[in-house]
Amino acid sequence: MTRTWRGRQFHNQPEKSHQHGFLVDLWDEVRQATGGRLDIAVHAGNARVPGSDPQVLDMLLDGELEFATMMGPLIAMRVPAAEIQGIPFAFASSAEAHRAADGALGEQLRKELVAKGLYLMPGGALENGFRHICSVAGPVRTVDDLAGYRTRVPNGALFRELFAALGAEPVTVNVADLHGALAGRRVDGHENPLAITDANRLEKVAPFVSLTGHVWSGFNLIGNLGFWKALPEDIQGIVQRASRSHVARQRAYTVALNRTLEEQLATRGMVFNSAETGGFRARLAGGFYAGCRERCGREAWRLLEAAVGPLPA
């Protein structure tokens, strides 16, 4: 009798997003290629699990969930080195971030995740894009405009420390609650790639976009290590090949999407400005980067610098 493995894939974005359809395609291909031996159902919005990504990460580690996609700085709650993907102003382009994720830095992260019971799919870093500051009441033009600014951040230490260093007041809000937090003025703004603003229809509640490109953001395809190891090698190979194929499609689509969204969102009422980021970088030089290097570990930091060049000490 042929054994069948079933499971779930969570991600934190809506069904109409730059993630969902590509994950559905990935697991549909796997289902067909394995003759139904591996059947993974994709759930948008993290299936409305209370606590969102932090709870999903715990579910993965406990074996209650098989696969998820998640940003490196959120994985860092359990695997500190994963924060390396979100180092501010490290990557000059999405292509550079992809090369790092697919190269030696990605391999180092894979080792770090395995040690904690997680499997990081090779070539499995989906694109999200560079993050910009979106405000309720007016633009951010210089770093001084962030003084006392209540900015929504994801539940990751990197984001909280980044905006505290820039003089803002970081407020942790899960993405599922972000629209309400902005509409109710519980925060002054958020920072996300344009694709997130579009997918979550945030343009009406935070219409001012200050283009800062302060952090590259991606979603790593990760799984429970025990579930992964239980799969036969031929099924593992099918999953890895399908993952590389559909992640490549998703990256190309989302890079193009983020390029076109400035014009599209402007027609829906968003107002864009280019922020002066020299002051941002100056505020972060020294102590902030030193703290990041300490948390990520010297090997991950060395591999990041090998990929992008020297970073502030």
Backbone as CSV, one residue per row, in Angstrom:
resi,resn,N_x,N_y,N_z,CA_x,CA_y,CA_z,C_x,C_y,C_z
1,MET,0.840,-1.202,0.000,0.000,0.000,0.000,0.881,1.260,0.000
2,THR,0.600,2.213,-0.876,1.385,3.442,-0.986,1.029,4.395,0.146
3,ARG,2.062,4.876,0.826,1.823,5.800,1.920,1.592,7.206,1.388
4,THR,0.715,7.966,2.047,0.422,9.352,1.695,0.771,10.256,2.867
5,TRP,1.432,11.349,2.568,1.742,12.377,3.576,0.878,13.599,3.292
6,ARG,0.222,14.109,4.303,-0.612,15.299,4.161,-0.145,16.371,5.139
7,GLY,-0.371,17.606,4.775,0.046,18.687,5.662,-0.520,20.013,5.220
8,ARG,-0.070,21.066,5.897,-0.559,22.416,5.628,0.624,23.361,5.415
9,GLN,0.414,24.325,4.552,1.347,25.421,4.305,0.653,26.723,4.688
10,PHE,1.207,27.458,5.661,0.666,28.746,6.067,1.504,29.877,5.477
11,HIS,0.860,31.024,5.243,1.565,32.277,4.969,0.677,33.404,5.474
12,ASN,1.257,34.583,5.714,0.520,35.620,6.437,-0.185,36.642,5.556
13,GLN,-0.206,36.431,4.245,-0.807,37.401,3.336,-2.186,36.938,2.846
14,PRO,-2.982,37.850,2.275,-4.289,37.454,1.741,-4.152,36.526,0.531
15,GLU,-5.262,35.925,0.136,-5.235,35.075,-1.057,-4.858,35.879,-2.291
16,LYS,-5.356,37.115,-2.395,-5.002,37.970,-3.521,-3.739,38.738,-3.160
17,SER,-2.628,38.044,-3.225,-1.341,38.631,-2.869,-0.270,38.076,-3.792
18,HIS,0.942,38.538,-3.609,2.078,38.109,-4.417,2.713,36.828,-3.889
19,GLN,2.015,36.133,-2.995,2.536,34.894,-2.434,1.617,33.707,-2.716
20,HIS,0.336,33.901,-2.455,-0.586,32.771,-2.353,-0.626,31.916,-3.618
21,GLY,-0.859,32.533,-4.760,-1.011,31.752,-5.982,0.217,30.938,-6.334
22,PHE,1.394,31.478,-6.063,2.625,30.763,-6.376,2.813,29.554,-5.458
23,LEU,2.430,29.684,-4.197,2.504,28.548,-3.282,1.488,27.478,-3.670
24,VAL,0.304,27.897,-4.083,-0.693,26.934,-4.558,-0.150,26.176,-5.766
25,ASP,0.457,26.898,-6.707,1.032,26.250,-7.891,2.128,25.264,-7.506
26,LEU,2.967,25.673,-6.565,4.069,24.811,-6.115,3.532,23.472,-5.601
27,TRP,2.590,23.546,-4.683,2.113,22.315,-4.056,1.183,21.532,-4.974
28,ASP,0.532,22.201,-5.924,-0.228,21.465,-6.941,0.717,20.630,-7.800
29,GLU,1.847,21.230,-8.190,2.823,20.480,-8.987,3.364,19.290,-8.210
30,VAL,3.666,19.502,-6.927,4.174,18.408,-6.100,3.135,17.291,-5.986
31,ARG,1.885,17.676,-5.776,0.816,16.680,-5.658,0.719,15.828,-6.924
32,GLN,0.787,16.490,-8.067,0.690,15.761,-9.331,1.924,14.908,-9.586
33,ALA,3.108,15.479,-9.320,4.357,14.766,-9.606,4.563,13.562,-8.698
34,THR,3.980,13.605,-7.506,4.122,12.475,-6.578,2.931,11.519,-6.649
35,GLY,2.028,11.768,-7.575,0.837,10.921,-7.658,-0.018,10.986,-6.407
36,GLY,0.003,12.141,-5.748,-0.803,12.329,-4.547,-0.163,11.824,-3.272
37,ARG,1.074,11.348,-3.361,1.719,10.844,-2.131,2.013,11.967,-1.132
38,LEU,2.257,13.189,-1.643,2.421,14.344,-0.759,1.363,15.370,-1.136
39,ASP,0.528,15.702,-0.172,-0.611,16.588,-0.408,-0.582,17.703,0.641
40,ILE,-0.188,18.904,0.205,-0.066,20.049,1.105,-1.097,21.099,0.723
41,ALA,-1.930,21.499,1.669,-2.956,22.521,1.449,-2.418,23.879,1.892
42,VAL,-2.624,24.910,1.067,-2.124,26.255,1.342,-3.203,27.084,2.021
43,HIS,-2.845,27.748,3.123,-3.782,28.563,3.893,-3.272,29.992,3.970
44,ALA,-4.028,30.932,3.378,-3.688,32.352,3.442,-3.969,32.899,4.836
45,GLY,-3.359,34.059,5.133,-3.609,34.723,6.408,-3.298,33.863,7.612
46,ASN,-2.331,32.925,7.444,-1.964,32.009,8.536,-3.180,31.314,9.133
47,ALA,-4.190,31.061,8.268,-5.406,30.374,8.699,-6.038,31.029,9.928
48,ARG,-5.803,32.336,10.071,-6.352,33.126,11.189,-5.926,32.591,12.552
49,VAL,-4.752,32.034,12.623,-4.225,31.556,13.904,-3.968,32.754,14.812
50,PRO,-4.490,32.776,16.024,-4.203,33.878,16.947,-2.701,33.980,17.192
51,GLY,-2.176,35.196,17.165,-0.744,35.372,17.373,0.049,35.409,16.095
52,SER,-0.573,35.031,14.967,0.039,35.127,13.644,1.426,34.478,13.615
53,ASP,2.417,35.147,13.008,3.700,34.499,12.722,4.402,33.909,13.949
54,PRO,4.476,34.595,15.089,5.137,33.969,16.235,4.486,32.642,16.641
55,GLN,3.168,32.588,16.614,2.476,31.345,16.942,2.713,30.299,15.865
56,VAL,2.730,30.719,14.608,2.985,29.784,13.505,4.374,29.181,13.641
57,LEU,5.349,29.995,14.022,6.711,29.482,14.215,6.742,28.429,15.310
58,ASP,6.027,28.667,16.394,5.938,27.662,17.465,5.264,26.383,16.964
59,MET,4.222,26.534,16.151,3.538,25.366,15.604,4.469,24.536,14.729
60,LEU,5.288,25.206,13.937,6.265,24.487,13.104,7.242,23.704,13.972
61,LEU,7.756,24.355,14.977,8.736,23.699,15.845,8.127,22.532,16.612
62,ASP,6.852,22.653,16.975,6.186,21.601,17.743,5.616,20.490,16.866
63,GLY,5.714,20.638,15.544,5.179,19.623,14.651,3.686,19.703,14.434
64,GLU,3.054,20.811,14.845,1.621,20.997,14.612,1.340,21.525,13.207
65,LEU,2.387,21.960,12.520,2.288,22.522,11.175,3.476,22.025,10.374
66,GLU,3.251,21.829,9.072,4.300,21.246,8.240,5.165,22.294,7.532
67,PHE,4.540,23.338,6.936,5.296,24.345,6.188,4.718,25.740,6.430
68,ALA,5.590,26.747,6.303,5.170,28.146,6.386,6.169,28.989,5.612
69,THR,5.790,30.224,5.296,6.757,31.200,4.810,6.824,32.326,5.827
70,MET,8.049,32.838,6.037,8.246,33.820,7.104,9.510,34.627,6.854
71,MET,9.481,35.903,7.243,10.655,36.756,7.130,11.763,36.304,8.071
72,GLY,13.010,36.510,7.641,14.146,36.163,8.473,14.128,36.809,9.843
73,PRO,13.845,38.134,9.958,13.833,38.754,11.283,12.773,38.195,12.223
74,LEU,11.737,37.530,11.692,10.761,36.870,12.562,11.238,35.473,12.944
75,ILE,11.858,34.764,12.013,12.470,33.471,12.347,13.526,33.664,13.422
76,ALA,14.127,34.857,13.456,15.189,35.147,14.422,14.725,35.050,15.865
77,MET,13.410,35.029,16.104,12.925,34.814,17.475,13.421,33.483,18.011
78,ARG,13.646,32.515,17.125,14.161,31.201,17.528,15.540,30.910,16.963
79,VAL,15.898,31.535,15.830,17.192,31.313,15.183,17.809,32.686,14.929
80,PRO,18.588,33.220,15.877,19.049,34.609,15.781,19.754,34.959,14.475
81,ALA,20.482,34.034,13.889,21.230,34.338,12.666,20.320,34.737,11.515
82,ALA,19.052,34.331,11.535,18.135,34.646,10.439,17.858,36.136,10.335
83,GLU,18.168,36.891,11.383,18.018,38.347,11.343,18.874,38.966,10.243
84,ILE,19.907,38.252,9.803,20.859,38.778,8.830,20.172,39.222,7.542
85,GLN,19.044,38.612,7.206,18.354,38.976,5.971,17.749,40.376,6.027
86,GLY,17.561,40.924,7.219,16.903,42.214,7.345,17.815,43.352,7.764
87,ILE,19.122,43.181,7.632,20.032,44.247,8.046,19.777,45.495,7.203
88,PRO,19.513,46.631,7.831,19.166,47.847,7.083,20.261,48.290,6.115
89,PHE,19.851,48.655,4.927,20.717,49.204,3.883,21.859,48.259,3.497
90,ALA,21.647,46.953,3.703,22.689,45.987,3.345,22.657,45.654,1.860
91,PHE,21.462,45.446,1.303,21.340,44.990,-0.075,21.029,46.156,-1.004
92,ALA,21.741,46.194,-2.127,21.532,47.258,-3.108,20.385,46.957,-4.050
93,SER,19.993,45.692,-4.152,18.932,45.290,-5.070,18.348,43.968,-4.612
94,SER,17.171,43.650,-5.134,16.578,42.354,-4.841,17.443,41.227,-5.397
95,ALA,18.018,41.443,-6.577,18.870,40.410,-7.169,20.044,40.079,-6.254
96,GLU,20.628,41.087,-5.622,21.735,40.857,-4.693,21.263,40.063,-3.481
97,ALA,20.075,40.387,-2.980,19.519,39.639,-1.842,19.251,38.189,-2.229
98,HIS,18.740,37.968,-3.444,18.475,36.600,-3.894,19.769,35.794,-4.000
99,ARG,20.822,36.413,-4.537,22.102,35.702,-4.660,22.633,35.308,-3.286
100,ALA,22.494,36.198,-2.320,22.961,35.875,-0.968,22.143,34.744,-0.358
101,ALA,20.819,34.811,-0.549,19.936,33.780,0.012,20.178,32.421,-0.637
102,ASP,20.573,32.418,-1.906,20.789,31.169,-2.624,22.226,30.664,-2.503
103,GLY,23.098,31.465,-1.898,24.513,31.129,-1.841,24.976,30.682,-0.468
104,ALA,26.210,31.052,-0.152,26.837,30.590,1.089,26.102,31.090,2.326
105,LEU,25.569,32.310,2.272,24.825,32.818,3.433,23.576,31.982,3.671
106,GLY,22.859,31.648,2.597,21.688,30.797,2.744,22.030,29.435,3.295
107,GLU,23.166,28.885,2.875,23.589,27.576,3.386,23.902,27.653,4.878
108,GLN,24.522,28.738,5.307,24.792,28.914,6.735,23.489,28.996,7.524
109,LEU,22.519,29.740,7.003,21.228,29.832,7.686,20.540,28.478,7.740
110,ARG,20.682,27.696,6.667,20.068,26.367,6.659,20.630,25.510,7.800
111,LYS,21.942,25.576,8.020,22.561,24.832,9.127,22.034,25.314,10.478
112,GLU,21.902,26.627,10.615,21.422,27.191,11.879,19.982,26.757,12.151
113,LEU,19.147,26.729,11.106,17.745,26.333,11.284,17.628,24.849,11.594
114,VAL,18.416,24.027,10.927,18.378,22.582,11.186,18.691,22.305,12.651
115,ALA,19.631,23.038,13.200,20.008,22.833,14.605,18.854,23.122,15.553
116,LYS,17.853,23.896,15.096,16.704,24.231,15.937,15.444,23.458,15.537
117,GLY,15.560,22.539,14.566,14.409,21.714,14.204,13.593,22.233,13.046
118,LEU,14.189,23.120,12.224,13.492,23.682,11.075,14.259,23.374,9.795
119,TYR,13.518,23.227,8.705,14.141,22.992,7.405,13.908,24.206,6.523
120,LEU,14.993,24.809,6.028,14.928,25.951,5.119,15.119,25.440,3.695
121,MET,14.117,25.627,2.849,14.154,25.106,1.493,15.252,25.793,0.684
122,PRO,16.134,25.042,0.021,17.149,25.671,-0.841,16.472,26.473,-1.952
123,GLY,16.951,27.687,-2.170,16.345,28.546,-3.178,14.933,28.962,-2.845
124,GLY,14.587,28.911,-1.556,13.198,29.116,-1.153,12.882,30.469,-0.552
125,ALA,13.689,31.494,-0.839,13.405,32.836,-0.313,12.555,33.594,-1.311
126,LEU,11.254,33.704,-1.020,10.350,34.442,-1.892,10.568,35.942,-1.733
127,GLU,10.254,36.682,-2.784,10.428,38.139,-2.780,9.241,38.836,-2.121
128,ASN,9.566,39.860,-1.349,8.571,40.766,-0.797,8.873,42.179,-1.276
129,GLY,10.143,42.576,-1.173,10.561,43.864,-1.697,11.202,44.744,-0.651
130,PHE,11.637,45.915,-1.061,12.236,46.866,-0.135,11.144,47.619,0.609
131,ARG,11.396,47.851,1.887,10.403,48.441,2.770,10.501,49.963,2.739
132,HIS,9.340,50.615,2.751,9.226,52.076,2.748,8.284,52.495,3.872
133,ILE,8.372,53.750,4.278,7.546,54.268,5.368,6.258,54.862,4.786
134,CYS,5.128,54.368,5.265,3.810,54.840,4.818,3.104,55.487,6.007
135,SER,2.639,56.723,5.817,2.131,57.511,6.935,0.664,57.888,6.768
136,VAL,0.023,58.109,7.899,-1.385,58.500,7.927,-1.552,59.974,7.579
137,ALA,-0.717,60.848,8.172,-0.995,62.285,8.129,-0.094,63.104,7.220
138,GLY,1.095,62.634,6.893,2.005,63.442,6.088,3.307,62.716,5.842
139,PRO,4.136,63.218,4.941,5.357,62.512,4.551,6.460,62.570,5.594
140,VAL,7.339,61.598,5.528,8.604,61.603,6.265,9.679,61.995,5.250
141,ARG,10.319,63.126,5.467,11.322,63.609,4.516,12.743,63.376,5.005
142,THR,12.960,63.486,6.307,14.277,63.258,6.896,14.106,62.417,8.154
143,VAL,15.212,61.939,8.673,15.142,61.122,9.879,14.567,61.902,11.054
144,ASP,14.740,63.212,11.068,14.204,64.017,12.170,12.680,63.978,12.227
145,ASP,12.041,63.675,11.101,10.582,63.581,11.080,10.065,62.356,11.831
146,LEU,10.973,61.463,12.196,10.565,60.268,12.926,10.562,60.462,14.441
147,ALA,10.951,61.621,14.900,10.960,61.869,16.351,9.542,61.730,16.904
148,GLY,9.351,60.772,17.813,8.049,60.535,18.417,7.033,59.875,17.505
149,TYR,7.426,59.486,16.331,6.523,58.897,15.332,6.209,57.453,15.731
150,ARG,4.943,57.136,15.898,4.523,55.791,16.301,4.389,54.924,15.045
151,THR,5.396,54.112,14.805,5.391,53.291,13.598,5.083,51.843,13.925
152,ARG,4.165,51.275,13.160,3.886,49.848,13.316,5.060,49.047,12.782
153,VAL,5.490,48.048,13.551,6.541,47.134,13.105,6.084,45.695,13.343
154,PRO,6.616,44.734,12.564,6.346,43.330,12.843,6.965,42.922,14.175
155,ASN,6.610,41.726,14.632,7.068,41.256,15.938,8.474,40.670,15.839
156,GLY,9.439,41.542,15.503,10.834,41.124,15.433,11.712,42.168,16.098
157,ALA,12.699,41.716,16.865,13.561,42.647,17.605,14.276,43.608,16.669
158,LEU,14.669,43.147,15.484,15.393,44.006,14.556,14.591,45.258,14.214
159,PHE,13.311,45.093,13.907,12.485,46.235,13.517,12.280,47.195,14.684
160,ARG,12.064,46.648,15.870,11.885,47.521,17.038,13.152,48.329,17.299
161,GLU,14.295,47.677,17.260,15.552,48.364,17.557,15.916,49.351,16.458
162,LEU,15.607,48.994,15.203,15.889,49.891,14.086,15.161,51.211,14.253
163,PHE,13.860,51.154,14.491,13.102,52.403,14.545,13.312,53.158,15.861
164,ALA,13.641,52.442,16.915,14.020,53.149,18.141,15.313,53.928,17.916
165,ALA,16.266,53.324,17.194,17.525,54.000,16.899,17.318,55.219,16.009
166,LEU,16.264,55.180,15.183,15.963,56.305,14.299,15.136,57.391,14.992
167,GLY,14.785,57.162,16.260,14.060,58.167,17.021,12.558,57.984,17.064
168,ALA,12.049,56.921,16.420,10.609,56.669,16.400,10.185,55.853,17.624
169,GLU,8.872,55.648,17.737,8.323,54.792,18.788,7.723,53.554,18.115
170,PRO,8.461,52.447,18.077,7.938,51.252,17.412,6.793,50.626,18.190
171,VAL,5.755,50.221,17.472,4.576,49.578,18.056,4.352,48.270,17.306
172,THR,4.391,47.142,18.003,4.224,45.848,17.365,2.749,45.571,17.099
173,VAL,2.422,45.313,15.823,1.059,44.975,15.410,1.172,43.883,14.351
174,ASN,0.423,42.790,14.505,0.410,41.762,13.475,-0.217,42.312,12.205
175,VAL,0.211,41.790,11.060,-0.262,42.331,9.787,-1.782,42.212,9.644
176,ALA,-2.371,41.192,10.246,-3.818,41.022,10.148,-4.573,42.166,10.824
177,ASP,-3.933,42.829,11.779,-4.576,43.918,12.520,-4.099,45.292,12.074
178,LEU,-3.267,45.339,11.031,-2.623,46.590,10.658,-3.611,47.614,10.115
179,HIS,-4.528,47.206,9.269,-5.478,48.150,8.693,-6.258,48.862,9.800
180,GLY,-6.733,48.108,10.770,-7.488,48.698,11.879,-6.642,49.622,12.727
181,ALA,-5.371,49.267,12.942,-4.488,50.111,13.750,-4.243,51.453,13.071
182,LEU,-4.115,51.433,11.742,-3.915,52.678,10.998,-5.209,53.504,10.957
183,ALA,-6.320,52.833,10.679,-7.604,53.541,10.594,-7.978,54.176,11.928
184,GLY,-7.642,53.500,13.027,-7.958,54.015,14.353,-6.905,54.941,14.927
185,ARG,-5.858,55.238,14.129,-4.779,56.139,14.550,-4.059,55.655,15.796
186,ARG,-4.036,54.335,15.982,-3.229,53.790,17.078,-1.742,53.861,16.749
187,VAL,-1.455,54.017,15.463,-0.094,54.245,15.004,-0.125,55.363,13.960
188,ASP,1.030,55.994,13.753,1.130,57.077,12.771,1.443,56.558,11.375
189,GLY,1.889,55.320,11.301,2.223,54.765,10.000,2.768,53.358,10.130
190,HIS,3.199,52.827,9.002,3.797,51.488,8.968,4.947,51.525,7.984
191,GLU,5.730,50.445,7.909,6.816,50.359,6.934,6.744,48.983,6.298
192,ASN,6.543,48.988,4.981,6.347,47.741,4.249,6.713,47.949,2.783
193,PRO,6.960,46.866,2.065,7.062,46.982,0.613,5.719,47.421,0.020
194,LEU,5.760,47.999,-1.161,4.534,48.441,-1.811,3.594,47.271,-2.070
195,ALA,4.143,46.089,-2.310,3.297,44.914,-2.559,2.421,44.592,-1.361
196,ILE,2.897,44.856,-0.153,2.107,44.614,1.052,1.007,45.657,1.185
197,THR,1.351,46.912,0.911,0.334,47.969,0.910,-0.788,47.625,-0.055
198,ASP,-0.419,47.155,-1.238,-1.402,46.804,-2.264,-2.245,45.608,-1.834
199,ALA,-1.612,44.534,-1.402,-2.332,43.298,-1.068,-3.294,43.492,0.095
200,ASN,-2.932,44.375,1.030,-3.743,44.578,2.230,-4.593,45.851,2.169
201,ARG,-4.606,46.491,1.006,-5.444,47.675,0.765,-5.230,48.751,1.831
202,LEU,-3.968,49.109,2.021,-3.620,50.082,3.058,-3.519,51.502,2.534
203,GLU,-3.721,51.701,1.223,-3.506,53.024,0.650,-4.484,54.078,1.174
204,LYS,-5.671,53.681,1.595,-6.658,54.645,2.075,-6.406,55.086,3.512
205,VAL,-5.750,54.234,4.294,-5.540,54.551,5.707,-4.154,55.118,5.979
206,ALA,-3.214,54.955,5.051,-1.875,55.533,5.195,-1.400,55.961,3.809
207,PRO,-1.889,57.100,3.304,-1.709,57.449,1.896,-0.376,58.099,1.533
208,PHE,0.465,58.429,2.527,1.730,59.101,2.237,2.875,58.083,2.268
209,VAL,3.556,57.929,1.151,4.636,56.950,1.037,5.971,57.668,0.907
210,SER,6.845,57.447,1.864,8.196,58.005,1.820,9.147,56.884,1.413
211,LEU,9.720,57.011,0.228,10.554,55.949,-0.329,11.906,55.950,0.365
212,THR,12.095,54.968,1.240,13.336,54.849,2.008,14.124,53.603,1.633
213,GLY,13.456,52.534,1.235,14.140,51.293,0.883,15.088,50.830,1.976
214,HIS,14.667,50.972,3.229,15.592,50.771,4.346,15.936,49.309,4.619
215,VAL,15.057,48.386,4.245,15.305,46.957,4.497,14.757,46.154,3.330
216,TRP,15.553,45.179,2.846,15.011,44.203,1.901,14.222,43.170,2.688
217,SER,13.107,42.735,2.120,12.221,41.815,2.825,11.865,40.634,1.933
218,GLY,11.981,39.438,2.485,11.597,38.226,1.771,10.882,37.269,2.700
219,PHE,10.259,36.253,2.124,9.561,35.219,2.896,10.251,33.883,2.668
220,ASN,10.829,33.311,3.714,11.527,32.033,3.591,10.556,30.867,3.696
221,LEU,10.678,29.926,2.774,9.880,28.706,2.833,10.557,27.740,3.797
222,ILE,9.919,27.521,4.938,10.495,26.681,5.983,9.509,25.582,6.365
223,GLY,10.048,24.500,6.897,9.209,23.380,7.291,9.661,22.761,8.596
224,ASN,8.809,21.938,9.152,9.174,21.157,10.323,10.198,20.100,9.907
225,LEU,11.337,20.069,10.576,12.436,19.192,10.166,12.048,17.722,10.246
226,GLY,11.314,17.332,11.280,10.911,15.939,11.419,10.023,15.488,10.278
227,PHE,9.068,16.338,9.892,8.195,16.002,8.765,9.015,15.876,7.487
228,TRP,9.935,16.813,7.273,10.763,16.775,6.069,11.600,15.499,6.012
229,LYS,12.234,15.147,7.103,13.096,13.966,7.117,12.311,12.680,6.904
230,ALA,11.023,12.694,7.254,10.201,11.487,7.087,9.819,11.245,5.633
231,LEU,9.967,12.245,4.776,9.611,12.087,3.366,10.678,11.293,2.630
232,PRO,10.294,10.407,1.720,11.278,9.678,0.908,12.117,10.656,0.081
233,GLU,13.318,10.239,-0.285,14.232,11.115,-1.011,13.659,11.571,-2.344
234,ASP,12.923,10.693,-3.027,12.393,11.108,-4.323,11.357,12.216,-4.166
235,ILE,10.562,12.158,-3.099,9.583,13.228,-2.850,10.302,14.516,-2.456
236,GLN,11.333,14.406,-1.625,12.116,15.590,-1.276,12.667,16.272,-2.521
237,GLY,13.188,15.493,-3.440,13.735,16.052,-4.665,12.672,16.760,-5.494
238,ILE,11.486,16.185,-5.558,10.383,16.813,-6.297,10.019,18.149,-5.665
239,VAL,9.943,18.191,-4.339,9.606,19.429,-3.637,10.675,20.488,-3.874
240,GLN,11.931,20.100,-3.788,13.014,21.062,-3.978,13.003,21.638,-5.388
241,ARG,12.791,20.797,-6.389,12.768,21.294,-7.767,11.564,22.202,-8.002
242,ALA,10.407,21.813,-7.493,9.212,22.644,-7.654,9.373,23.968,-6.916
243,SER,9.997,23.922,-5.759,10.203,25.139,-4.980,11.077,26.125,-5.750
244,ARG,12.188,25.668,-6.268,13.080,26.558,-7.019,12.351,27.175,-8.212
245,SER,11.576,26.366,-8.910,10.873,26.835,-10.097,9.841,27.905,-9.761
246,HIS,9.006,27.640,-8.774,7.912,28.566,-8.475,8.379,29.774,-7.661
247,VAL,9.431,29.608,-6.857,9.999,30.767,-6.179,10.627,31.714,-7.200
248,ALA,11.296,31.172,-8.210,11.860,32.019,-9.268,10.757,32.800,-9.976
249,ARG,9.633,32.158,-10.242,8.489,32.838,-10.852,7.970,33.946,-9.935
250,GLN,7.846,33.620,-8.663,7.312,34.585,-7.705,8.238,35.788,-7.566
251,ARG,9.538,35.546,-7.547,10.494,36.651,-7.438,10.356,37.595,-8.632
252,ALA,10.349,37.041,-9.820,10.272,37.871,-11.022,8.976,38.676,-11.038
253,TYR,7.890,38.024,-10.672,6.594,38.711,-10.647,6.601,39.858,-9.644
254,THR,7.109,39.618,-8.444,7.017,40.611,-7.377,7.984,41.765,-7.593
255,VAL,9.168,41.481,-8.130,10.086,42.574,-8.473,9.418,43.504,-9.483
256,ALA,8.798,42.923,-10.512,8.095,43.739,-11.519,6.906,44.466,-10.904
257,LEU,6.175,43.784,-10.023,5.019,44.389,-9.368,5.422,45.620,-8.564
258,ASN,6.463,45.497,-7.758,6.891,46.628,-6.942,7.350,47.807,-7.801
259,ARG,7.899,47.514,-8.994,8.309,48.593,-9.894,7.106,49.365,-10.425
260,THR,6.013,48.675,-10.661,4.843,49.325,-11.271,3.872,49.900,-10.244
261,LEU,3.992,49.482,-9.000,2.985,49.880,-8.011,3.031,51.356,-7.650
262,GLU,4.181,51.991,-7.773,4.218,53.420,-7.439,3.218,54.184,-8.309
263,GLU,3.223,53.893,-9.596,2.283,54.565,-10.488,0.849,54.130,-10.209
264,GLN,0.647,52.822,-9.999,-0.710,52.324,-9.757,-1.304,52.896,-8.472
265,LEU,-0.505,52.911,-7.413,-1.008,53.397,-6.130,-1.227,54.906,-6.154
266,ALA,-0.441,55.606,-6.948,-0.657,57.054,-7.070,-2.023,57.353,-7.676
267,THR,-2.459,56.508,-8.605,-3.784,56.721,-9.202,-4.896,56.432,-8.200
268,ARG,-4.565,55.717,-7.118,-5.549,55.422,-6.076,-5.420,56.386,-4.896
269,GLY,-4.653,57.457,-5.072,-4.616,58.513,-4.071,-3.375,58.572,-3.207
270,MET,-2.410,57.680,-3.394,-1.208,57.731,-2.578,-0.290,58.841,-3.068
271,VAL,0.398,59.476,-2.122,1.305,60.579,-2.409,2.724,60.126,-2.075
272,PHE,3.631,60.192,-3.052,4.982,59.667,-2.897,6.002,60.791,-2.742
273,ASN,7.029,60.531,-1.924,8.198,61.410,-1.866,9.439,60.551,-1.626
274,SER,10.573,61.043,-2.046,11.842,60.355,-1.804,12.459,60.934,-0.533
275,ALA,12.608,60.096,0.476,13.196,60.556,1.734,14.709,60.681,1.595
276,GLU,15.291,61.549,2.385,16.734,61.723,2.417,17.279,60.696,3.409
277,THR,17.875,59.619,2.886,18.246,58.489,3.745,19.648,58.599,4.327
278,GLY,20.418,59.629,3.925,21.746,59.783,4.511,21.688,59.929,6.018
279,GLY,20.701,60.657,6.501,20.545,60.822,7.946,20.145,59.536,8.640
280,PHE,19.377,58.688,7.950,19.013,57.380,8.495,20.282,56.564,8.725
281,ARG,21.107,56.509,7.697,22.333,55.708,7.775,23.256,56.237,8.869
282,ALA,23.346,57.556,8.991,24.219,58.145,10.003,23.767,57.768,11.416
283,ARG,22.459,57.733,11.638,21.937,57.373,12.969,22.267,55.918,13.325
284,LEU,22.404,55.065,12.312,22.596,53.640,12.559,24.061,53.243,12.651
285,ALA,24.954,54.108,12.175,26.377,53.760,12.154,26.882,53.496,13.571
286,GLY,27.716,52.485,13.673,28.316,52.186,14.971,27.514,51.201,15.788
287,GLY,26.914,51.679,16.863,26.298,50.799,17.848,25.207,49.900,17.310
288,PHE,24.339,50.425,16.448,23.246,49.602,15.942,23.777,48.399,15.186
289,TYR,24.684,48.601,14.255,25.215,47.495,13.464,26.039,46.537,14.321
290,ALA,26.734,47.073,15.307,27.505,46.207,16.206,26.582,45.238,16.935
291,GLY,25.426,45.734,17.361,24.467,44.864,18.031,23.915,43.804,17.104
292,CYS,23.640,44.187,15.858,23.152,43.216,14.873,24.180,42.112,14.635
293,ARG,25.434,42.514,14.483,26.498,41.536,14.231,26.624,40.559,15.398
294,GLU,26.488,41.072,16.600,26.594,40.209,17.777,25.469,39.179,17.808
295,ARG,24.238,39.596,17.488,23.108,38.665,17.515,23.171,37.651,16.366
296,CYS,23.564,38.111,15.193,23.574,37.225,14.023,24.727,36.230,14.069
297,GLY,25.795,36.597,14.722,26.965,35.737,14.768,27.983,36.160,13.724
298,ARG,29.240,35.996,14.040,30.312,36.496,13.177,30.364,35.784,11.832
299,GLU,30.009,34.489,11.794,30.072,33.769,10.522,29.004,34.271,9.559
300,ALA,27.778,34.431,10.031,26.722,34.958,9.168,27.078,36.369,8.715
301,TRP,27.635,37.173,9.611,28.017,38.540,9.248,29.130,38.526,8.190
302,ARG,30.104,37.614,8.359,31.193,37.510,7.378,30.645,37.154,6.006
303,LEU,29.710,36.225,5.959,29.143,35.796,4.679,28.274,36.881,4.059
304,LEU,27.582,37.660,4.897,26.823,38.785,4.363,27.764,39.800,3.717
305,GLU,28.839,40.143,4.411,29.781,41.110,3.854,30.479,40.570,2.613
306,ALA,30.687,39.263,2.552,31.266,38.667,1.346,30.317,38.830,0.157
307,ALA,29.030,38.894,0.449,28.025,39.020,-0.619,27.761,40.471,-1.006
308,VAL,27.844,41.404,-0.045,27.420,42.784,-0.323,28.503,43.824,-0.109
309,GLY,29.640,43.444,0.481,30.674,44.409,0.791,30.632,44.801,2.251
310,PRO,31.630,45.566,2.708,31.744,45.922,4.131,30.538,46.731,4.619
311,LEU,30.126,46.424,5.847,29.045,47.146,6.516,29.628,47.923,7.680
312,PRO,28.919,48.945,8.174,29.435,49.697,9.312,29.751,48.783,10.496
313,ALA,30.856,49.029,11.149,31.296,48.180,12.271,30.488,48.500,13.512
